[in-house]
Amino acid sequence: MVAHDRVPATARALAADLAAAPRASLELLKQDLAAPLLAATDAAIAREAAMHRTSFRLPEVMDRILGGYGAADHPDRS
């Protein structure tokens, strides 16, 4: 952490350090920093997909979906 008045200078110094690093090193750093976010995203998508598979089978949920978006292409409703 730096004092508020030192943020711009500190940010420029950090940016200059990063810009001087080899591209391959920066790519590895980016992969490493992104890995936990990507893993969390994959887990969240899997949970949401499971919830959709369960809830979309409920007649009251399907009725709400069809009521809001129409039933023209749905094989079980008209």
N, C-alpha and C positions, 0 to 999 in steps of 0.2 A: 504494500500500500504506500501511496505517496500523497503528499499534501495536494489539495485541490489545484493550487497554482503551479504545481510541478507535473500535472497530468499530461499536458500537450508535449512538453519536452521529453518526458519519460516514454510516452507513446512513440514519438519520432525515433528515439534511440532504439527501442525494441524493434520497430519496423525496419530500421537500418540493419540491425543485427540479423533479422530474419532474411532480409533481401540479400545479405552477403553469404548466406548458407547455400550449400549445394542443393540443386533442385531435388535430387533423390532423397536427401535428408529431410527436406520439407515435406515431400510426399509421404515418407514414412511417419513423420510427426503427425501429419494430418490424419493418416489412417489410424494411428494410435489414439489420437484425441477423439476421433469420430466413432471408434469401435463401441464404447459403452452406449452412446446414443443410438447407434444402429441396432444394437442388441435389444435395447429397451423398446425401440420402435417395432421391431419384429415381434416381440412378446406382446405388445399392446395390440397389434394387428391380429395376432392369433387369438387373443382373448375376445376381441370384438367380433371376429368371424364366428367363433363358437357361440357367442351370444346371439348373433343374427341367425345362425342355423337353428337355434332353439326357439327364439321368439317368433321368427317368421312362420313357423309351423302352427302357431296359435291362431285359431280362427278370428279372434277379435283384433289381433295385430294385422292379419292379412286384410281384413275388412277395412281397417283404417288406411292401409297402404293403397288398396284398390280405390277407396273413396277419394283419396287425395291425388292419385296419379292415373286412375282409370284401369279398366279391366280388359282392354282390347286385345292384348297379347298374352294374357294369363290363361293357361289351359284349364284351370279348375274353376274359373269364375267367368261370368259374362255380364 
